Amino acid sequence: MPSNTTQPTHPHAVTALCDEGARLYASALSTGRVTRIEVESAPCLAELGLLHPDPDDANWLRPVPPSIALAQRLHPLEREIQDRRRMSVQLTDSFEPFMAISAQTPPSTHAITVLEGFDRINAALNLATAECGTEVLTVQPGGGRSEHVLSQALERDRPLIDRGVSIRTLYQHTVRYSQGTLAYVDRISGGKAEIRTLEELIERLIIFDRTVAFIPARDDRRVALELRHPGLVEYLIKVFEQLWRRATPLLEEIPYNPTPDGVSGVQRSIAQLLIEGHVDEAIARRLGMNVRTCRAHVAKLSASLGSSSRAQLGYLIAQSGILEQGN
């Protein structure tokens, strides 16, 4: 039967000898040599350079003295260590002048920081809230909010009110019909909290002390931007102030002037978005209402203008002049 020439597995690190290898190497050192056949079961002997061919007989191997074998194995490692030490020194020398400059310069603040995930966003908002000392400006688009979201908002805003921080918040008109949101507003009212509403708003915006602003960076709001660049923050403050001047205080009546055809202000807003080509879902999202409510308004608008189809409705809106009447 032919011999099996497959090498046995070597289940240990190359820096160690297996038990069989240790036994054979000790035997070779004692007797001066070992047969090639014997060491087939211990390939680590060859990997570590512990044996070399017997010049007098090819069937035998002679042991390399352990001091010489160790030196041969350590030499490349020591050279690599020296090379890395030399590289470390060179890198240190290269960066040392800049580290000296950095030590004399106050730490810079990132103008734009990307916040990924609700946990990180909320942590940044909580920190900014804790550090806020004078004013918070917020834009909160959409309709009524869930109890969980309102509870989080109350927990964050209540300490601000208690510290005398002024809060100005913009909502959309639809929150006027949300009992949960109205209850939240009632709990933070008093002090320096002011609430106004608009038909349509930009995306969510929060500004603390006119120095740091937060805006969403994705539609699902799982990514936000923390802005500390003075120019960007000042621009967003101007946007907020322009919206604030156009908004209606929450406790005042919305100044709607129905057209002679009985088209309300919210229906005029829907009509404008319809002729711009927006679908019901997009209109509902922009006006902070659910899709069913939006479609009910579209149906009333169609009835008021005598439309029998969506295409005809767009034409009748353009011909009726209701958008001009609302201006």
N, C-alpha and C positions, 0 to 999 in steps of 0.2 A: 504494500500500500504506500503510495507516495506521501511524503511528509506534508503537513499543513504549513504553508509559507506565510499565512496571514499573521501580521504582528499583533501581539496581545494589546489590549487597551492599556492606557497609562493613566490611571485615575487619580493623579496627584499633581501638584504644581511642579514646574521644572526646577524649582529651588530646593526640592527635597528628594530623598531617595525612598523608594518603597522598601518594605521589609526584606523582600528577596534581593533587591539591589544592594541594600546595606550589608546583608549577609555575604553576598558574593564578593563585594569590594573588600570587606574585611578579610575574607579568605584569600583573595588575590594578593593583598598586602602581606599576608602571613607566609604564603607559599611562593610568591613571586610571579604567579601567572594563573590564568583561568581559561578553560576552553570556550570557543565561540558558541558551541551548542548550549553550554550552560547559561550564557548571558542572554539568550534569545528571550527568556521570560522576564528580563529586566532591562528594557530599552533606555531607562533613565541613566544607566551607566555610560552609554554612548552620548546621550544628550548633554550630560554634564562634563564630558571629556575626561572621564576617570580611567579609561582604558585606551591602549594603543596597540597596534599589531606587533606580534613578536617577530623580530627580523629573522630569527632562525627557523621558525615553524609557523606557517600561515594558519594552522588550526588553533593556535593559541593567542591569547591577548595578555599583555603585561599591564600592571596597574601604574597609573601616573601618580607620583607622590601627592598627597593631599595639599601640601603647601603650594605646589606648582599649579595644581588644578584650581585651587581657590584664587590664586593670583590672576590666572587666565580669565576666570569668571568675573572677578571684581574690577579688572582694569577698564573694560568698556563702561561699566556702571559709574566708576569714579570719574571717567572722562565726561560722561553725560552730565553728572552732577556739577562738575567744574564749568561746563559750557552753560548750563542753566544759571549758575551763580553769576557768571560773567554777563549773561543776558540781563539778569535782574539788576546788576549794577548799572549797566548801560541804560536800561529803561528808567531807573531812578534818576540818573544824571540828566536824562532828557526831560523828565517831567518836573524836576526840582525847581527850576526857575519859575514855571507856571504856578506851582503850588505856593511859592512865596507871594506871587501876585494875588492869588486867590485868597490867601490868608488875610490880606489887607483890604479885600473887597467884601462888603456885606453880602450875604446870600441873596441871590435873585429870586424873584417870584415868577413862576410860570405864567405867561400871559393867557395860555389856553391849556386846560387840563381835561383829558378825556376820561369820563367816569363810566365804567361798564358794569351793569348789573344794579338791581334795585338796592342791594345792601350798601354798595359803595356810594351810590347817589344819595341815599338817605343819610349815610354817615357824614357826607360832605355838607348836606343841608343842615343837619343837626349841629355841626361844628360852626357853620356860618351863623346860625340862629343864636347859639350860645355867645358868640363874639359880637353880635349886633348890638349897637348902643343907641341908635337914633331913629332909623327909618327902614321900613320894608315896603317895596313896591311889588305887587304881584298881578299877573294876568293868568286867569284860570278859565280857559275855554271849555266848552262842553256843557251839558246839562247837569242835572242833579248827580251827586256822588254817592258811592256806597257808604254804608255805615262804617266799614273798616277804614276807608280812606279819610272820612270825616273825623274819625276818632284819632287817627295819626296826626291830622292837621291841627286838631284842637290841642293835642298834647304838645305839639311843637310851638303853637302860637300863643298859648296861654301865658307862658313865662314872659314873652315879649310884652304883652299887654300889662302884666304886673310890673314890669320894669319901666313902663311909661314910653315904650317904643311906639312910634306912630306906624300904622299899617294902612295902606291904601290898596284895595283889591278890586279888580275888574272881573266881573262875571258876564255871561251872556244872559239875555232877557229870560231865557227859559228857566233859569234857576228860581225865578219868582214863583214858579208853580211846583217847586220841589220842597216838600215839608222838611226833609232831612237837612237840606242845605240851609233853609230858613232857620231851623233850630240851631244849627252850628253858628250862623251869623248872629243870632240872638245871644248866644253864649259868649261871643267875643266882642259884642257891641259894648259901647261905653268906652271910656278912656280915649284913645286916639285912633280907633279903628273906623275907617270909612269904606263903604261898599257902593260901587256903581255898576250899572249894567249897560251892555251894548247888544245890538242885534247880532253882530259878527265880530270875532276877535282874531288876532294873530295867535300863533302857537303859545304854549305855556312859557311864562317868563317870571323869574323871581330875582329881585335886586336887593342886596343888603348894603345899607349905609353908603350907597352910591359908589361902592368900591369893588364889589364882586357880584356877578350875575350868573344865573343858571338858565340854560335853554336846552330843550331836547335835541338830540342829534339823530334820532330815528323815530319813525312813526309810532312804534310800539313803546317808546319812551324807556327802553331798557338801556339806552346809551344817552348820556347827557354831556354837555360841555360846561365847565366852570371857567368863566371869563374874568380876568383881572387886568386886562389891558385898559388903561384909562380911556382911550379913544373909543373902544368898542362899548364899554359900559356907559359912557356919556351918550353915545348914539342911541342905545337902547332906552336910556332915561328919556330922551327926547321923543322917541316913539311912544313910550308909555304916557307921557304928559299930553301928547296930541290926542291919544285915545281917551284919556281921562276927561279932557275938556268937552269931548263929544258925548260922553256917557251920561246916563241919568241916575241920580241917587236912588238907592234901592227903595226907599220909602216914598218916592214920588211917582206919580202916574207917568207912564211912557207916553211921550207926545206923539201919538199916532193920529193922523188926519185921514180917515177913510175917504176914498174917492167916491164920486157920485154912484159908481157901480157897486159900492159896498166892499171894495177890496181893501183889506187891512194892511198895516205896515209890514207885518211878517210875511203876508202874501206877496207884497211888492218885492221884498227881499228874495223870496223864492222865485218870483217871476224873473228877476234880474239874473239869478243864477241859472235858471232854465234856458234863457236865450243865450247865455254864455256856453251852453252845451253840457252842463253838469248833470249827472244822473242823480236819482233820488238819494242814494246812499251818501254821495259826496255832499249834497245839499244839507242833509240831516246832520252830518258831522260838522259842517261849517257853522250851522246855526244852533248847534247844541241841543238837538231834539232827536227822538227816535224816528226810524224810517216810517213807521205807521202814522205818526203825527204829521210828518212831512207829506205823505201821500194824501192824507185827509185834507191838508191845506191845498194841495194841487187840485184835488177834486172840487173843492169850493171855488178855487180860482177858475177852473174850467167851466163850472156852472155859471159863475158871474159873467164870464165873457162869452158864453154860449158855444164853447168848443166841444167837438165830438171826438177829437183825436189829439195825440201829443204833438204831432206835426202842426196841426191847425192851431193848437194852443200857442205855440211859439209865434206864429204869424199874427194871431189876434193880440197878443201882448204887445208886439211891435207897433201894430196899427192903433191900439186903444189909447196910447199916450199915458198909461197909468204910471209908468216909471218917471216921466217928466212931472206928473202931478204930485208925486211924493217928494220931489226935490224942493 
